[in-house]
Amino acid sequence: MLAFIVSRLLQSAAVMLAVSFLCFVLFNFVGDPVNNMVGQEATTAERAEMRQELGLEDSVGLSSCASWSMPATAISAEYRLARPVSDLIVERMPATLELVAVAALLALAMAYRSAC
């Protein structure tokens, strides 16, 4: 039983890494992530600096690995709104919890109704 659990954990880790890499590749080929972060009014020098800071100058494989080892300070700022991500999460939490509660109540009501 322990071997089965370990096997499943390793499989799930492999799937998560593969999906993460696939998402990274798709986001890079669909559009430039730097343009999405700094906007269209940024200068070429600012874009080059952002690419260097985020490690996007390297190949896709190296950039994907670099995004996993990125320090939390590089991820903790929302570039478009220029506010910390933690503030944005706290600001939107009440609406998110309300949506979760309503969805759970609707799911319970529909499950009860279909069981009768």
ZAVEXVEX-355450 format. One line per 2 residues: number of its first residue (from 0); their letters; for each residue x negated, y negated, z of C-alpha. Coordinates in steps of 0.001 Angstrom, whole numbers, plus 500000, padded with zeros to 6 digits. Layout:
<atoms>
NUM	a	X Y Z | ... .
</atoms>
This chain:
<atoms>
0	ml	500000 500000 500000 | 497140 497624 500822 .
2	af	495539 498329 497443 | 498820 497450 495719 .
4	iv	499095 494135 497589 | 495482 493202 496836 .
6	sr	495990 494135 493198 | 499081 491928 492965 .
8	ll	497287 489021 494652 | 494405 489264 492183 .
10	qs	496831 489450 489263 | 498718 486391 490483 .
12	aa	495463 484457 490913 | 494462 485343 487346 .
14	vm	497853 484253 486027 | 497676 480940 487898 .
16	la	494192 480240 486526 | 495277 481116 482989 .
18	vs	498377 478923 483189 | 496333 476074 484665 .
20	fl	493790 476310 481852 | 496529 476510 479216 .
22	cf	498269 473420 480629 | 494974 471524 480730 .
24	vl	494244 472401 477106 | 497748 471490 475943 .
26	fn	497699 468144 477744 | 494336 467317 476184 .
28	fv	495415 468200 472653 | 498856 466583 472804 .
30	gd	497543 463204 473874 | 494624 461504 475514 .
32	pv	495045 461747 479307 | 492982 458594 479758 .
34	nn	495473 456593 477665 | 498263 457868 479890 .
36	mv	496378 456838 483019 | 495111 453390 482129 .
38	gq	497670 452319 479528 | 497269 450856 476073 .
40	ea	495886 447487 477208 | 492663 448980 478602 .
42	tt	489408 448185 476860 | 487241 450798 475174 .
44	ae	484635 450417 477929 | 487256 451060 480642 .
46	ra	488447 454166 478809 | 484894 455458 478414 .
48	em	484240 454852 482115 | 487435 456714 483069 .
50	rq	486534 459627 480782 | 483093 459837 482404 .
52	el	484577 459593 485914 | 487065 462399 485253 .
54	gl	484572 464602 483415 | 486489 464558 480132 .
56	ed	483359 463930 478043 | 482412 467612 478234 .
58	sv	483882 470547 476350 | 487399 471716 477164 .
60	gl	486192 474645 479270 | 483817 472527 481349 .
62	ss	486407 469771 481730 | 488959 472281 482970 .
64	ca	486509 473634 485542 | 485582 470089 486569 .
66	sw	489223 469242 487179 | 489392 472050 489755 .
68	sm	486392 470704 491650 | 487467 467060 491467 .
70	pa	487367 465300 494839 | 490674 464402 496394 .
72	ta	489841 460694 496168 | 489854 460913 492367 .
74	is	493326 462450 492366 | 494817 460429 495205 .
76	ae	495469 457248 493227 | 498274 456858 490733 .
78	yr	496713 454882 487908 | 499753 453333 486273 .
80	la	501365 451976 489435 | 498044 451387 491237 .
82	rp	499401 452873 494465 | 498290 455864 496529 .
84	vs	500070 459084 495632 | 500942 459708 499290 .
86	dl	502992 456479 499356 | 504858 457531 496219 .
88	iv	505606 460968 497675 | 506932 459483 500929 .
90	er	509026 456969 498987 | 510679 459656 496869 .
92	mp	511056 462330 499551 | 514589 461387 500743 .
94	at	516054 461636 497240 | 514227 464924 496658 .
96	le	515518 466435 499897 | 519038 465262 499088 .
98	lv	518833 466933 495692 | 517568 470167 497268 .
100	av	520359 470168 499857 | 523087 469588 497280 .
102	aa	521667 472258 494978 | 521486 474763 497850 .
104	ll	525063 474026 498896 | 526303 474402 495331 .
106	al	524416 477690 494950 | 525888 478992 498209 .
108	am	529404 477924 497216 | 529118 479591 493809 .
110	ay	527657 482759 495345 | 530436 482915 497918 .
112	rs	533066 482311 495259 | 531716 485036 492987 .
114	ac	531431 487510 495865 | 535130 487204 496740 .
</atoms>
